[in-house]
Amino acid sequence: MTTTLIITDVTRMNNQRVCVAAVTMDGQAIRPILPNKGEIQEIWLYQHNEAVIRPFARVGLNLLRPNPCPPHTEDWLMDPKFKRFDGLLDEEDRERILEQMTVPCVKEMFHAEIHKPEQGRGHYVQLGEGKLSLGTLRPQSIQFVRLYKFKGELKYRLTFVDSTGAVYNLPVTDLSYRYYLDHLRTSQGLRFGQIGFKLYKELNQARTYLRIGLTRGHHPDENQPKNRCYLQVTGVYTFPDYLEGRCFADFDRPAL
C-alpha cells in the first residue's frame, strides 16, 4: 500500500549503507526496510539526482507488511522501486512534529531497561526487550561535541543531559550531521576541537531535539555480545536550523 510518510531520520550505517525512519500522518513510527534482509544504499535516497528521502520530506512509499523484531517494532517491509516526493515541511511543522513525539527522558523511550555503560562500551537495551527502538528528546543541555579519529576511522560523539540529569555519551549516525562536520573539516579547514566547540555553541543556543535509536542486535566490535542494541543519536535538529536548510546532499560526499 502507498503510504505518505514524513522522514525523521536518515542515518549512516557501514560503508554506503543507510537506515531511514519516518512517521505517518497520524503519528505512527515506521522504519522502512528491504525484503530478504536487503541493505538500503545511499544512492536510493536520490531520484533524478535530487535527494528526495531526506529529513522532513513528505514522501509516498509502498509499504508491504509489518516486520517487527523487538525492540525494532517499527520495521515495515517496502518495495524499493517506488518513492514519491511530495515536498518538504516548513520549519514550524518540523518542530511541531518533533515536539509531539518528545518524551521527558531517555529511560522512558524504549519501555525497556537501559543498561549502564561498561568500560569502552555504550548504553544498550537487550535484544528482544522493549516496545520501541526510536524516540525523540529535548536535552536539558549539550555537554560536549566530539569529532576524532580512532584506528584511522572518524568518530562522531555527542554528550548530553536529559531532564532527569542523566548523562549520555552516544555516537551520532545522523547522515546530515556527519556530512556537515566533515564539510567543516575538509572545506573550511577547521580542526577537530574547533568543530566540536562550534557545534557545542550552536546546539546550546538553539532549541535542540535529538532523535535516539537502537542498533540491531550487534555491534562493529566483534568482541561485544550480539544480544545488545546500543543507543545512538540518529537525528540532530535545531530551531533555528544549524544546517540552514541544508541536508547531506548539499555537502561534498563520496561518489555514489
N, C-alpha and C positions, 0 to 999 in steps of 0.2 A: 504494500500500500504506500502511496506517496504521502509523506508527512512533512508538514512545514516545521522546521526547527530553527532555533536561534543558537548559533555556535558560541559556546562558552570557553572552550579550551582547545588549543592546538599545541601539542607538546612533542618534544624530541624524545625519541627512543634511541636505539642503537643505529649507527650509520645513517642511512637516509629514511629510516622508518619513522613514522609519526603516529600519534594517537589523537583522536578527536572526541570531544564531548559536547553535548548540546542540551537544550531544554525545549520541550514542546510549548506551544502557545498556552497550554493550560498548566504549565509548570512541572511536567514530568521530566526527570533527568534521563537522558539517553546517551549511550556510548555506542555509536555505530561501528561494527566490526565486520570483517570479511568472512565468508563461509570457508570451511575446511582449514581453519587456522591460518588463513592468508594474512599477509602483512601489508598495511597501508603504507605506500611510499609517498614521499614528499611531493612528487610530481602530480599525484592525484588531487592535491589541493588546488590545482590550476585548471582553467578552462580557457582556451584561446589566449594563452599566455598571461591571463589575469588570475590573481588569487581570488577564488570565489568561496573556498572553505577557509574562512578567517574569522577571528573573534568578532562577534556581534553582527555577523552576516545572517540574513534571513535566507534559508535555503530549503529546497524541497529534496528529500531523499526517499528512495524506495526501500522502506523497511520491510523485511520479510517475516521475521518472527523473533520473539524474545529468546535470549540465550543466557539466563542468569547463572552465575557461578559465585556464590557468596564469598567475600563481600561485594563482588562486582555484579550487583543485581541490576545495573543499568544497561547491560550489554544487549544489543539488538543486532542480529544479522542483517546485512544490507546488500543490495545489488549495486556494485561499484560503478556500473556502466551509466547510471542515471544520476545527475545532480542538476538542480535548477537554482540559479542565483536570483533572489528577489530583493536585492538591495541591502543596505546597511542601516542599523538602528542609529538614531541620533543620540547625542550624549545623555540627554535626560532619560530616555528609555533604557539606555545601557545601565545607568546607575539604579534605576527603578527595579530592573530585573535582578541585579546583584543584591540589592537591599532585601528583596522578597525572599531570596534564598539564604540570607545570612543567618548563622547560628551564633549563640553567645560565645562559645569557646570550642576549642579543638576536641575536647573529650566528649562532646555531645554530637559530633559529626557522624560517626560511623555505627553507633549503637553497639559498640564492642570495646573491650578494654584496650587501651593504648599502652603498650609496654614501654618502659623507660629504656633509654639507650644504654647499651653496654659499650665498653671501650672500643672506639673505632667503628661503631655501628650506629644506626639511626632508630628513631621511633618506629614501631611497627604494630600491626594487627595480625593475629593469627589467621592463616588461610582457613576459610570455612566459617569464620565468625563474622558477625555484623550484618547489617541490613543495607548498607550503602558503602560506596567507595569514593564518593565525591562530596565536597562540601565547600561552603563559602564563609569567609570570616572577615570582619573588620578588626585588624590588630590594634591593640592599645598603643603599641609603638613598634617601630623597626629599630632593632638594636645594632645590627651590623649587616653590611652587604659585602660579600667577598667573591672575588674572581681570582683564581690562581691556577697554576699548573701542578699536576701530580702525576708522576711517571709519564711525562710527555703529553698528558691529556688535560684540556681545560676543564675546570670545575667551577660551578656556579652555586653559591650557597647564600641563604638568607636566614638571619636570626631575628625572631620577633617575639613579642609578648602578647598573649591574648588577654581577654577581660578578667580572667581569674588570676593573672600574674604568672601563669605558666610560661616558661621559655622554651622555644623550639628552634633548633638549628637544622634546616632542611635543605636538600638540594632543590634547585629550580630547573624545571624542564620546559617551562613556557618558551615556545619557539621564538616569538617576537622579542621577548626579554633577552634571550640569549643572543639573537642576531644584533640587537641594539648594543649590548655590551661589547660584542665583537667589533661592531662598527666604531665604537668609541676608541677601541684599542688600535684597530688597523687603519682607519681613515682619519681619525683625529689625533692619533699618536699619544693617547693618554696611557699612563701606567696603571697597573692593577690597583694600587692604592688610590689613585686619583679617581678611577672609575667607581670604586666602592664608596668613596666619600661623596661623589656626585649623586649616586643613586640613593645613598642614605639620606641626603638632604631632600631630594625630590620626593621620596616616598613619605617622609615625615611631615613635609609641608603640605601635602595633598590629602584628600580623603582616599585612603588606600583600601582596596579589597584584595584579598588573597583567595584563590581557589586552591584547595588542598585535595589531592587524590592519593590513591593507594596503588602501588605497583602490583603486578601479578605476583604469584607466589614464588618468586625467585629474585635473584639479585646478581648484578655483574660480578660480584666477588664469589667465586665458586666455593669458598670456604664457609660461606654463610648458609644457614639452613634454608631450604626452598619452601618451607611452610610459612614463611613470613611475608607479609605485604607491607612494604615500607612507605611511610608518609613522604610526600614530595609536594612542592609548590608547582601546580600546573597552570596557574594564571596569576599575573600581577597586573592589576588595573587601578588607575588613579583618576581622580577628578579634581582639578583639570588633568588631562591626559599627558603623562610624561613622554609618550611617544608622538604627541601632537598629530594624532590621526593616522599614524603610520602602522604598518604591521611587518611581519617577517619579509614579505615580498619587496619592501621598499629599501632593504639594505642589501649590500653585496652578499652573495651566497654562492656556494659551490655550484658548478654546472649540474643541471638535473638531467 
